[in-house]
Amino acid sequence: MKNNTDQLLLRAFARIDAIALGVAVGVLAGGGLCAATLALLIKGGPHVGRNLSLLNQYFPGYTVTWPGAFVGLAYGFAAGFIGGWLLAWVRNLVVALYVLIIKMKSAAAAGRSFFDNL
């Protein structure tokens, strides 16, 4: 059974759900790219989306067209999901290592072995 200190640490340093953060960032990134493309198409002009069309270098098949907006939605979601998932994973790893160091320092300060508490 965990003691109060462990329960407090679990509450203070709660893990971030990597899939949930990935979906959230993916929806924002995909929706943002789709909205930007649609806004440029609605605005119109002689050279529609000249700068935004450079994303074709990273997202093959993406163009500043009506079908390209939905291709951008898919690519934006995929890139955002990977970025959000990776961010949560790295954050959870860093926090876990930080809590481990805190526990080791606490055990050393109390004059006992860290492994006595595992």
C-alpha positions, 0 to 999 in steps of 0.5 A, a space after each residue: 500500500 502506498 503512503 501519503 507521500 506517494 499519493 501526494 506525488 501522484 496527484 501533483 505530478 499526474 500523467 498526461 494521456 498521450 492519446 488524448 493530447 495527440 487527438 487534441 493537437 491533431 484536431 487543432 492542427 488539421 482544422 487550422 490548416 483546413 480553415 487557412 486553406 478554405 479562407 484563402 480560397 474564399 478570398 480568391 485573388 490572382 495568386 491564391 495561397 502562394 506561401 501556403 502551397 509550399 507545404 506541398 514540400 512536406 505534405 505530398 498531394 496538398 494543394 491550395 484547392 477545395 480538395 486540397 483543403 481536406 488533404 491538408 486536414 488529414 495531414 494536419 491531423 496526422 502531424 499534430 497527433 504525432 507531435 502531441 503524443 510525443 510531447 506528452 510522452 517526453 513530459 511524462 518521462 521527464 516528470 517520472 525521472 524527476 519524481 524518482 530523483 526526489 524520492 532518492 534524495 529524500 531516502 538519502 536524507 533520511 539515512 536509509 537506502 532508496 531500495 528499502 522503500 520500493 
